[in-house]
Amino acid sequence: MLEIRKSKDRGHRDHGWLNTRHTFSFADYYDPENMGFSVLRVINDDIVHAKRGFGMHGHNDMEIVTYVLQGELQHQDSLGNGSVIRPGDVQRMSAGTGIRHSEFNPSETEPVHLLQIWLLPAKNGVTPSYEQKAFGDDEKRGKLRLIASPDGTENSVTIGQDVLLYSALLDGTERTGKAIAQGRKAYVQVAAGSLTVNGVALAVGDGLRVTEAVELTFEEGRQAEFLLFDLPA
């Protein structure tokens, strides 16, 4: 079964410095019908204004993935890590027993557009850790590129959950696919452009729940960038 979560149906908050849309319940946006999907708990679609950001704050027992679409995001954390995250980069934090971090837009003029993703961990109370890797457009052009996995296969970042996270760019006649196995679920999030999945039209910001074993076909992309989560049932 394929079920669309339209972009316009997401939670929306405009805080002035932050314009954000929530796929699932988050902060003061509460929707009992959209509390998460499998172990996928948060997909926040954030636009942060220049010279603004999220001050130092804490998390525990959560796998947090940051995926930048436009602009730059400056990261600092209580483990001593400092980095700048750019389009093509994937950042992973395993909060475990506790981590504090800040995410800041260092630009004087340009906003930063990002997806922040939270996944429930397979095991609580782990030692906090951090990882960041870059994936070029050529690795994602017309194909699904594994960017996060439980074991770091294919040089993906390692996450503490039974999830395979893919990214792809699709345009024109490009076409790709993925079989979702029996006993698994999947979620598709369109980050840019538009495409079809098994003939279902998706536009930017749309999501798609997949609740049964199926062969997914991604095609008819128009400058599309999307994420595919292969999830435990």
N, C-alpha and C positions, 0 to 999 in steps of 0.2 A: 504494500500500500504506500502511495506517495501522497503526502499532505503538505500543501504550501503554507508557509508563514509569510504573509505579505509584508513588505517593508513598512507600509503605512499603519499596520496593525501593531507594530512594536511600541513599547513604551518610549516616550520622548520627553526629555527635559532640556531646557535651555537655561544654563546658569550664568550666562553672560560670557565668561571666559571659556566655558565648556558647553558644546552642543553635543548631546549624547542620545543614542537610541539603544534600547535594551531589548534583545530578543527574548530574554527570560527575566523573571522578577528580580529586581535589584534595588537596593537602597529604599527610597520611598515609592518606587513603582512596584505594585503588587498585583499579580494576575495568577489566581490559583490554577488556571488552566495551562499556565506556562511557567512552571517552577524549574524547568530543566528538561533534559532529554537524555536518558541513560545516565552516564557519568558526566555529561556536558552540563555545566551549571550556569555559566555566564558567557554570552557574546555581547560585548558592549562596543558599539560603533561610535568612536569618539573623535570629535574635532576640537583641538585645543588651540586657543589663540596664541599669538606670539608673546614670548616672555612670561607665559603662565604655565601652570602645571599642577601636578598632585604633590603636595608636600610630604615629608617623611611620615609614613604610617605603617602599621604592622599587619601581617597575615600569619596564619598558621594552618597546617594541614590542608593545603590546596596546591594543585599544580597550575601555574599561571603562565600563559603564553601570550607574548605581545608580537603583533604583526603590523608593521608600519606600511601604509599605502602611499602617503605623500609627506614630504617634509622630514624632519629629524626629531628624535626624542632622546634627551639626555638622561641616563640612568645612574643612580647611586644607591648603594645598599649597605646594610649593617655588616655584611661579610667583607666589606672593603672593595667591592667591585664598582668600577665606574666605566661607562661606555656611552657611545652614541649609536642609536638604532636608526637605520635608514631603510628605505624600500628595498626588499629582498632579504633583509635580515630577519631572523627569528630568534627571539629571546625566550628562555625558559627559566622560571624560578620554581623550585620545590620549596614551599614555605615550611613544611615539616613542623618542628618544635617551635618555630618562630623566626620571622625575618622582617626587618623594617627596610623600606625603600622609598625613593622619590622618583618621579618621572616628570621631566620639565622640557618645555619647548624652548630651545636656546635662541631661536631666530628673533631678530629685531622686527621683522615685518610679516613673515609667512606663517600660516597655521600648520599644524601637523595633524594628519588624519591616520588613525590607527584602529585596529581591532584588538581589544583585550579579551582574552579567553580564559575561563577558569574550568578546570576539570577536577572532580573529586578524586583523591589519591586512592590507590589500591591498599596502602598501608599508612596509618597515622603515626606521628611521632618520629619521623625520620630526621636525619641531620639535614638542615637547610643547605641548598646548593643552587648554583647559577650556571647557565650556559648560553652562549650566543653564537650563531653561525649564519653565514651569508649564502644565499642561493640565487644564482644569476638567472636572468630572464630566459637565456638559452636552455637552461635545465628544465624550464616549465612550459616552454613554447609548444603548444599542441600535445602536451602529455601531462600526466599526473606525476609530480615530483614528491616523493616522501620527504617531509620536513621534520616530523617528530614521530617517535616510536618508543616502545618499552626498552629496546636493546640498542638503540642508536644505529640500526642497520642502514646501509646506503649513506652513511655519514650524516644521518639526521640527528637532531637534538634528542636527548634521552628524557623521557617523561615517566613518572612513576605510576603508570596506569596502562591497562590493556587497550590502548588507543593507537590507531594509525592515522596520522594527519597528513593530508596531501594538499599541495597547491598547484594550480594550473593557470595558464594563459591560453585563451582560445579566440581565434578570429577567422572569419571567412570560411574556407572549406575544411579547416582543421577539425579533427574528431578524435576523441579518446573515450575510454571506458574502464569500468571496474566492476568486478563481480562481488556482491555482498553475500557472504556465506550464510548458510542456515545457522540460526542462533545468534546472529549479529544484527545490528541496526546501523544506520548511517544518517548523517546530517550534511546537507550542502548549504554553504553560505556564499552568496554572490557579493563580492567586494567591489566590483566595477563592471560596467557594461551589461550585457545580457547574453543569454544562451538558452538552449532547451536541454532538458534531461528526460530521456524517454518520451520526447514529444511535448513535455510540459514546459511552457514558456516561463522563464524566470528573469526578472529585471534586477538592477542594482539594489541591494539591501534585502532582497527576498531570501528566504530560507526554505529548505525542503526536508521534511522528515521522511525517512525510509524505514519501514517497520517490518519488512520481511525479506527473505532471500530473493535477490533479483540481479540481473545484469544491467548495470547503469550505462547509458550511452550519453555522452556530452557532445553536443554539436551546435551548429548555427550560431556560433559565438560572434558577437559584435564588440570587439575590444574587451572581452570578458576576462576577469580575474576572479577565481573562486577557490574556496577551501572545501575539502571533503574530509569528514570525520568518519572513520570506520570504527564503530563502537561496540562494546559488549551489550548483550541484550539485558 
